[in-house]
Amino acid sequence: MAAKPKVKFVHRQKPVAAPATAGSNRIGKQHRDFGDPVAYLKSSPKFEAVPFPVPDGDLTLKLSDIAPDVSDAIVKAKKQVFHCVGDTGGINGTDAQDAVAKEMEAQVANPGVDGSPAFWFHLGDVVYFNGVSTDYPQQFYEPYQYYPAEIFAIPGNHDGDSHPGKGDPVDNEPSLYGFQINFCDTERRAASPYKKTMTQPYVYWTLDTPMATIVGLYSNVDGNLDAKEKGEQEAWLTKQLTAAPKKCLIVAVHHSPYSLDQSHGGYPEILQSLDNSIAASGRVPDMVLSGHVHNYQRFSRQINGRAIPYIIAGAGGYANTLKAMHKLQTDANKSQIQVPFQTTHPDVQLIKFNQSDPGFLTITVTATELTAEYNTVPFDGPADGNPFDSVTVSLKR
């Protein structure tokens, strides 16, 4: 049996707490240094246990079992195209959400056929603010009633938070109840006149497709895979990376490992869990996708001599105005970051960002290449049909 390749990280930063300020009574969140893409550890992170047990088995769903004709079409075309975006729930107004939905719909001529997008993998925060089941018709099924392909998803923090948010009714449902009955159903049922529920095996799970393996994680309410270090989800992730077939491998997680936005920053626990699993398995994902931050950012991280894209696509509709979009850090002179931008992590650069337009990813996988294109849908006019950003990763080993 061949030995696992040794994974050498150029730079690995362990999660750290915010520094104490001598002689200060200051409380509250500590600002990151300019250019630091990872936030400090939270002093009291919020974690809500999943209220239903982990099923037996490897938590894998095959696209061929859900949409056999689509899977066959991908095999015939020798190309797989799909959509990715998160943070869509249009509770603040549906203008942006509907505009993004319309542009995504326009790309899907016939799912899977001749390179037409085969499905949408949602990056979390399907509904706001606390995942209550009664929000699904207005925030999910109605906006995407015309979307002609299947929709898969991982939960975001708002899908898992069981505490009422502003504008929400009193929530008597356990954490993730709305997500469970709509995406982790025991059988496919009519959830609306146009859409059926999905039968994903659990809130973290793997989608097996003809051209790619997509490992979807649940990063809970505050950006943790597990309540304790080296918990069951991190162990499961390590097994998934170890066992993943030698084809395109993508990891999706709602909370971003890296971000240079002012509000959040990257989540150190997520970054550390990913690094732990990569090192333990010897398998490096070809791309890492996330949402949570309401803008677009593409980082490039050097691992074993390869440039791995870490992409945020969290402008799917919740941020319904330019003002609501998350903005990136500015320096001491309030100057905007210029790309390419070297972060404080020597192995991580910010290559491209968009903090002014909603948008979505169109991802294409062939036997030799993985390409992600970001399509913007401006607030003040129609999309021009040209991608704002594009990156291609070689899958040749």
MARFI-117590 format. One record per residue (C-alpha): residue in one letter; x, y, z; residue number from 1; chain. Coordinates in Angstrom, 1 decimal. Layout:
BEGIN
a_X_Y_Z_NUM_A $
...
***
This chain:
BEGIN
m_0.0_0.0_0.0_1_A $
a_1.4_3.4_-1.0_2_A $
a_2.3_5.8_1.8_3_A $
k_0.2_8.9_2.2_4_A $
p_1.8_12.0_0.8_5_A $
k_3.3_14.3_3.4_6_A $
v_1.4_17.5_3.7_7_A $
k_3.6_20.5_4.6_8_A $
f_1.9_23.8_5.4_9_A $
v_3.8_26.9_4.6_10_A $
h_2.1_28.5_7.5_11_A $
r_-0.3_27.2_10.1_12_A $
q_-1.7_29.5_12.7_13_A $
k_-3.2_28.0_15.8_14_A $
p_-6.3_29.7_17.1_15_A $
v_-5.4_32.5_19.4_16_A $
a_-7.3_34.6_21.9_17_A $
a_-7.4_38.4_21.6_18_A $
p_-4.5_40.0_23.3_19_A $
a_-5.1_41.7_26.6_20_A $
t_-4.4_45.4_26.8_21_A $
a_-2.3_46.3_29.8_22_A $
g_-4.1_48.6_32.3_23_A $
s_-7.3_48.7_30.3_24_A $
n_-10.8_47.8_31.4_25_A $
r_-11.9_47.6_27.8_26_A $
i_-14.4_44.8_26.9_27_A $
g_-15.8_43.7_23.6_28_A $
k_-14.4_42.3_20.4_29_A $
q_-10.8_43.0_19.5_30_A $
h_-10.0_44.4_16.1_31_A $
r_-7.7_42.3_14.0_32_A $
d_-4.5_43.7_12.6_33_A $
f_-4.8_45.1_9.1_34_A $
g_-4.4_42.3_6.6_35_A $
d_-5.0_39.5_9.1_36_A $
p_-7.6_37.1_7.4_37_A $
v_-8.3_35.2_10.6_38_A $
a_-10.2_36.5_13.6_39_A $
y_-9.3_35.9_17.3_40_A $
l_-11.0_33.2_19.2_41_A $
k_-14.3_34.1_20.8_42_A $
s_-14.3_34.0_24.6_43_A $
s_-17.7_32.3_24.8_44_A $
p_-18.6_30.8_21.5_45_A $
k_-22.2_29.7_21.0_46_A $
f_-22.7_26.0_20.1_47_A $
e_-26.1_24.2_19.6_48_A $
a_-26.1_20.5_19.5_49_A $
v_-27.8_18.8_16.6_50_A $
p_-31.1_17.5_18.1_51_A $
f_-31.3_14.4_15.9_52_A $
p_-28.7_11.5_15.9_53_A $
v_-26.1_10.9_13.3_54_A $
p_-27.3_8.1_11.0_55_A $
d_-25.4_4.9_10.5_56_A $
g_-23.2_4.8_7.3_57_A $
d_-20.9_7.2_5.6_58_A $
l_-23.3_10.1_5.1_59_A $
t_-23.0_10.1_1.3_60_A $
l_-25.7_10.9_-1.2_61_A $
k_-25.2_10.0_-4.8_62_A $
l_-26.4_12.4_-7.4_63_A $
s_-27.3_9.4_-9.5_64_A $
d_-29.8_8.3_-6.9_65_A $
i_-31.5_11.8_-6.8_66_A $
a_-31.4_12.7_-10.5_67_A $
p_-30.2_9.7_-12.6_68_A $
d_-30.9_11.4_-15.9_69_A $
v_-28.8_14.4_-14.9_70_A $
s_-26.0_12.2_-13.7_71_A $
d_-26.1_10.3_-17.0_72_A $
a_-26.0_13.6_-18.9_73_A $
i_-22.9_14.7_-17.0_74_A $
v_-21.1_11.4_-17.9_75_A $
k_-22.1_11.8_-21.5_76_A $
a_-20.9_15.5_-21.6_77_A $
k_-17.7_14.7_-19.7_78_A $
k_-18.3_18.0_-18.0_79_A $
q_-20.1_18.9_-14.8_80_A $
v_-21.3_22.4_-14.1_81_A $
f_-23.1_23.6_-11.0_82_A $
h_-24.0_26.7_-9.0_83_A $
c_-22.8_27.8_-5.6_84_A $
v_-23.9_30.7_-3.4_85_A $
g_-25.1_31.2_0.1_86_A $
d_-26.8_33.8_2.4_87_A $
t_-29.9_34.0_0.2_88_A $
g_-32.9_34.5_2.5_89_A $
g_-34.5_37.7_1.4_90_A $
i_-36.1_38.7_4.7_91_A $
n_-34.9_42.3_4.1_92_A $
g_-36.6_42.4_0.7_93_A $
t_-36.4_40.1_-2.3_94_A $
d_-35.1_42.4_-5.0_95_A $
a_-31.5_41.1_-4.8_96_A $
q_-32.5_37.5_-4.2_97_A $
d_-34.9_37.5_-7.1_98_A $
a_-32.4_39.1_-9.4_99_A $
v_-29.7_36.5_-8.6_100_A $
a_-32.3_33.7_-8.9_101_A $
k_-33.3_34.9_-12.4_102_A $
e_-29.7_35.0_-13.6_103_A $
m_-29.1_31.5_-12.2_104_A $
e_-32.2_30.2_-13.9_105_A $
a_-31.1_31.7_-17.2_106_A $
q_-28.0_29.5_-17.2_107_A $
v_-29.8_26.3_-16.8_108_A $
a_-31.1_25.2_-20.2_109_A $
n_-31.4_21.5_-19.4_110_A $
p_-29.8_20.3_-16.2_111_A $
g_-26.6_18.4_-16.9_112_A $
v_-27.0_18.3_-20.7_113_A $
d_-24.1_19.7_-22.8_114_A $
g_-22.6_21.5_-19.8_115_A $
s_-25.7_23.1_-18.5_116_A $
p_-25.6_23.6_-14.7_117_A $
a_-26.8_20.4_-13.1_118_A $
f_-27.7_21.5_-9.6_119_A $
w_-27.1_24.2_-7.0_120_A $
f_-25.1_23.6_-3.9_121_A $
h_-26.3_26.2_-1.3_122_A $
l_-23.6_27.4_1.1_123_A $
g_-25.9_28.0_4.1_124_A $
d_-28.2_30.6_5.6_125_A $
v_-31.1_29.5_3.6_126_A $
v_-33.6_31.4_5.7_127_A $
y_-33.3_34.2_8.3_128_A $
f_-33.1_34.7_11.2_129_A $
n_-33.4_31.4_13.1_130_A $
g_-34.3_28.7_10.6_131_A $
v_-37.9_28.4_11.6_132_A $
s_-39.8_26.1_9.2_133_A $
t_-42.6_28.6_8.5_134_A $
d_-40.0_30.9_6.8_135_A $
y_-39.2_28.3_4.1_136_A $
p_-42.1_29.0_1.7_137_A $
q_-41.4_32.8_1.5_138_A $
q_-37.6_32.8_1.7_139_A $
f_-36.8_29.6_-0.2_140_A $
y_-39.5_27.9_-2.2_141_A $
e_-41.1_31.0_-3.7_142_A $
p_-37.9_32.7_-4.8_143_A $
y_-36.6_29.5_-6.5_144_A $
q_-39.9_28.1_-7.9_145_A $
y_-38.5_28.6_-11.4_146_A $
y_-35.0_27.2_-10.8_147_A $
p_-35.0_24.1_-13.0_148_A $
a_-32.4_21.9_-11.2_149_A $
e_-32.1_20.2_-7.9_150_A $
i_-30.9_22.2_-4.8_151_A $
f_-28.6_20.8_-2.1_152_A $
a_-27.5_22.7_0.9_153_A $
i_-25.4_22.9_4.1_154_A $
p_-26.8_24.8_7.1_155_A $
g_-25.6_28.2_8.1_156_A $
n_-25.6_29.8_11.5_157_A $
h_-29.1_31.3_10.9_158_A $
d_-30.4_27.9_9.9_159_A $
g_-29.1_26.4_13.2_160_A $
d_-29.8_29.2_15.6_161_A $
s_-32.9_28.4_17.6_162_A $
h_-33.3_31.8_19.2_163_A $
p_-35.7_34.3_17.7_164_A $
g_-34.2_37.0_15.5_165_A $
k_-35.7_40.3_14.7_166_A $
g_-38.9_39.9_12.9_167_A $
d_-39.1_36.2_13.6_168_A $
p_-42.1_34.6_15.3_169_A $
v_-41.6_32.9_18.7_170_A $
d_-39.5_29.9_17.8_171_A $
n_-40.6_26.7_19.6_172_A $
e_-38.7_24.5_17.2_173_A $
p_-35.3_22.8_18.1_174_A $
s_-32.2_23.9_16.3_175_A $
l_-32.1_22.9_12.6_176_A $
y_-35.7_21.7_12.6_177_A $
g_-36.6_23.7_9.5_178_A $
f_-33.4_22.6_7.7_179_A $
q_-34.0_19.0_8.6_180_A $
i_-37.5_18.6_7.3_181_A $
n_-36.7_20.4_4.1_182_A $
f_-33.2_19.0_3.3_183_A $
c_-32.8_15.9_5.4_184_A $
d_-36.2_14.4_4.8_185_A $
t_-36.7_10.6_5.0_186_A $
e_-38.3_10.7_1.5_187_A $
r_-38.9_13.3_-1.1_188_A $
r_-42.2_15.1_-0.5_189_A $
a_-44.0_18.0_-2.2_190_A $
a_-42.8_21.0_-0.2_191_A $
s_-44.4_23.4_-2.7_192_A $
p_-46.3_23.1_-6.0_193_A $
y_-42.9_23.1_-7.8_194_A $
k_-40.3_21.7_-5.4_195_A $
k_-39.7_18.5_-3.4_196_A $
t_-37.8_18.1_-0.2_197_A $
m_-34.3_16.7_-0.3_198_A $
t_-33.0_13.5_1.3_199_A $
q_-29.5_14.5_2.4_200_A $
p_-28.3_12.0_5.0_201_A $
y_-27.4_14.6_7.7_202_A $
v_-26.5_18.2_8.2_203_A $
y_-22.9_17.4_7.3_204_A $
w_-22.6_15.1_4.4_205_A $
t_-20.9_14.2_1.1_206_A $
l_-22.4_14.6_-2.4_207_A $
d_-21.0_12.1_-4.8_208_A $
t_-21.2_13.2_-8.4_209_A $
p_-19.7_11.8_-11.6_210_A $
m_-16.9_14.4_-11.8_211_A $
a_-16.5_15.6_-8.2_212_A $
t_-16.8_14.8_-4.5_213_A $
i_-18.3_17.7_-2.5_214_A $
v_-17.9_17.4_1.3_215_A $
g_-20.3_19.7_3.1_216_A $
l_-19.7_20.7_6.7_217_A $
y_-21.9_22.2_9.4_218_A $
s_-20.1_25.0_11.2_219_A $
n_-22.8_25.5_13.8_220_A $
v_-23.8_29.0_15.1_221_A $
d_-20.4_30.5_15.9_222_A $
g_-18.1_28.7_13.5_223_A $
n_-17.2_25.4_15.2_224_A $
l_-17.4_21.9_13.7_225_A $
d_-17.5_20.4_17.2_226_A $
a_-18.1_21.4_20.8_227_A $
k_-14.8_19.9_21.8_228_A $
e_-11.4_19.8_20.1_229_A $
k_-11.0_16.8_17.7_230_A $
g_-14.7_16.0_17.9_231_A $
e_-16.8_13.7_15.8_232_A $
q_-17.3_16.0_12.7_233_A $
e_-13.6_16.7_12.4_234_A $
a_-12.9_12.9_12.6_235_A $
w_-15.6_12.4_10.0_236_A $
l_-14.1_15.0_7.7_237_A $
t_-10.7_13.3_8.0_238_A $
k_-12.3_10.0_6.9_239_A $
q_-14.0_11.7_4.0_240_A $
l_-10.8_13.2_2.7_241_A $
t_-8.9_10.0_3.2_242_A $
a_-11.5_7.9_1.3_243_A $
a_-12.3_10.5_-1.4_244_A $
p_-11.8_9.0_-4.9_245_A $
k_-9.1_10.5_-7.1_246_A $
k_-11.3_13.0_-8.8_247_A $
c_-12.1_16.7_-8.1_248_A $
l_-12.5_17.3_-4.3_249_A $
i_-14.3_20.3_-2.9_250_A $
v_-15.0_21.2_0.7_251_A $
a_-17.9_23.5_1.5_252_A $
v_-18.4_25.1_4.9_253_A $
h_-20.6_28.1_5.8_254_A $
h_-18.2_30.1_8.0_255_A $
s_-15.2_31.2_6.0_256_A $
p_-11.7_30.1_7.1_257_A $
y_-10.3_33.4_5.7_258_A $
s_-11.9_36.8_5.3_259_A $
l_-10.7_40.3_5.2_260_A $
d_-14.0_41.9_5.9_261_A $
q_-14.4_44.3_8.8_262_A $
s_-17.2_42.5_10.6_263_A $
h_-16.2_38.8_10.8_264_A $
g_-12.8_37.8_9.7_265_A $
g_-12.0_34.2_9.1_266_A $
y_-12.9_31.6_11.7_267_A $
p_-9.9_30.1_13.4_268_A $
e_-11.6_26.9_14.6_269_A $
i_-12.8_26.1_11.0_270_A $
l_-9.3_26.8_9.6_271_A $
q_-7.7_24.6_12.3_272_A $
s_-10.1_21.7_11.8_273_A $
l_-9.6_21.8_8.0_274_A $
d_-5.8_21.9_8.5_275_A $
n_-6.0_19.0_11.0_276_A $
s_-8.0_16.8_8.6_277_A $
i_-5.8_17.7_5.6_278_A $
a_-2.6_16.8_7.5_279_A $
a_-4.1_13.6_8.9_280_A $
s_-5.5_12.4_5.6_281_A $
g_-2.7_13.6_3.3_282_A $
r_-5.4_14.8_0.9_283_A $
v_-5.7_18.5_-0.1_284_A $
p_-9.0_19.8_-1.4_285_A $
d_-8.9_21.3_-4.8_286_A $
m_-11.1_24.2_-3.6_287_A $
v_-12.7_25.4_-0.4_288_A $
l_-16.1_27.3_-0.6_289_A $
s_-17.9_29.3_2.0_290_A $
g_-20.5_32.0_2.6_291_A $
h_-21.5_33.9_5.8_292_A $
v_-19.7_37.1_4.7_293_A $
h_-22.0_39.0_2.5_294_A $
n_-19.6_39.7_-0.4_295_A $
y_-17.2_37.9_-2.7_296_A $
q_-13.6_37.2_-1.9_297_A $
r_-11.1_34.8_-3.5_298_A $
f_-8.0_33.8_-1.6_299_A $
s_-5.1_31.7_-2.9_300_A $
r_-3.3_29.5_-0.4_301_A $
q_-0.1_27.7_-1.1_302_A $
i_-0.1_24.1_0.1_303_A $
n_2.5_21.6_-1.1_304_A $
g_3.4_23.9_-4.0_305_A $
r_-0.2_24.2_-5.2_306_A $
a_-2.4_27.3_-5.2_307_A $
i_-5.7_26.3_-3.6_308_A $
p_-8.6_28.8_-4.0_309_A $
y_-10.5_29.6_-0.8_310_A $
i_-13.6_31.4_-2.0_311_A $
i_-16.4_33.3_-0.2_312_A $
a_-19.7_33.6_-2.1_313_A $
g_-22.1_35.0_0.4_314_A $
a_-23.9_37.7_-1.5_315_A $
g_-26.9_35.6_-2.7_316_A $
g_-29.6_38.0_-1.7_317_A $
y_-29.8_38.6_2.1_318_A $
a_-27.7_41.8_1.6_319_A $
n_-30.4_43.6_-0.3_320_A $
t_-28.7_47.0_-0.6_321_A $
l_-25.1_48.3_-1.2_322_A $
k_-25.0_49.5_2.4_323_A $
a_-25.8_46.0_3.6_324_A $
m_-22.9_44.4_1.8_325_A $
h_-19.9_43.5_4.1_326_A $
k_-16.9_45.8_3.4_327_A $
l_-13.3_44.9_3.6_328_A $
q_-10.7_46.3_6.0_329_A $
t_-9.1_49.6_5.3_330_A $
d_-5.7_50.6_6.5_331_A $
a_-4.8_53.4_8.9_332_A $
n_-5.3_56.0_6.2_333_A $
k_-8.7_54.4_5.4_334_A $
s_-7.3_53.3_2.0_335_A $
q_-8.9_50.3_0.3_336_A $
i_-7.1_47.0_-0.1_337_A $
q_-5.5_46.7_-3.5_338_A $
v_-5.2_43.2_-5.1_339_A $
p_-3.3_41.0_-5.3_340_A $
f_-2.9_41.6_-1.5_341_A $
q_-0.5_39.7_0.7_342_A $
t_-2.2_38.9_4.0_343_A $
t_-0.3_38.5_7.3_344_A $
h_-0.3_34.7_6.6_345_A $
p_2.7_34.2_4.3_346_A $
d_0.9_31.5_2.4_347_A $
v_-2.3_33.4_1.8_348_A $
q_-3.1_36.1_-0.7_349_A $
l_-6.3_37.9_-1.6_350_A $
i_-6.6_37.8_-5.3_351_A $
k_-10.0_39.3_-6.1_352_A $
f_-13.0_40.7_-4.2_353_A $
n_-16.3_42.4_-4.9_354_A $
q_-18.1_44.2_-2.1_355_A $
s_-20.6_46.1_-4.1_356_A $
d_-22.7_43.6_-6.1_357_A $
p_-24.7_40.4_-5.3_358_A $
g_-23.6_37.4_-7.3_359_A $
f_-23.1_33.6_-7.6_360_A $
l_-20.6_31.0_-8.6_361_A $
t_-20.8_28.8_-11.7_362_A $
i_-18.3_25.9_-11.2_363_A $
t_-17.2_23.7_-14.1_364_A $
v_-15.4_20.4_-13.6_365_A $
t_-13.8_18.3_-16.3_366_A $
a_-11.3_15.4_-16.0_367_A $
t_-8.4_17.8_-16.0_368_A $
e_-9.6_21.2_-14.7_369_A $
l_-11.8_22.8_-12.1_370_A $
t_-13.0_26.4_-12.9_371_A $
a_-15.0_28.8_-10.7_372_A $
e_-16.5_31.9_-12.3_373_A $
y_-18.2_34.6_-10.2_374_A $
n_-21.2_36.2_-11.9_375_A $
t_-22.3_39.6_-10.5_376_A $
v_-25.9_40.9_-10.5_377_A $
p_-25.6_44.6_-9.9_378_A $
f_-28.1_46.5_-7.7_379_A $
d_-28.4_49.2_-10.3_380_A $
g_-28.7_47.3_-13.6_381_A $
p_-28.8_44.0_-15.4_382_A $
a_-25.9_41.6_-15.4_383_A $
d_-23.7_41.9_-18.5_384_A $
g_-23.2_38.1_-18.9_385_A $
n_-19.4_38.3_-18.3_386_A $
p_-17.9_36.8_-15.2_387_A $
f_-16.4_39.3_-12.7_388_A $
d_-13.7_36.8_-11.8_389_A $
s_-12.5_33.3_-12.8_390_A $
v_-10.0_30.9_-11.5_391_A $
t_-8.9_27.5_-12.9_392_A $
v_-7.2_24.7_-11.0_393_A $
s_-5.4_21.9_-12.7_394_A $
l_-6.6_18.4_-11.6_395_A $
k_-3.6_16.7_-13.1_396_A $
r_-1.6_14.9_-10.5_397_A $
***
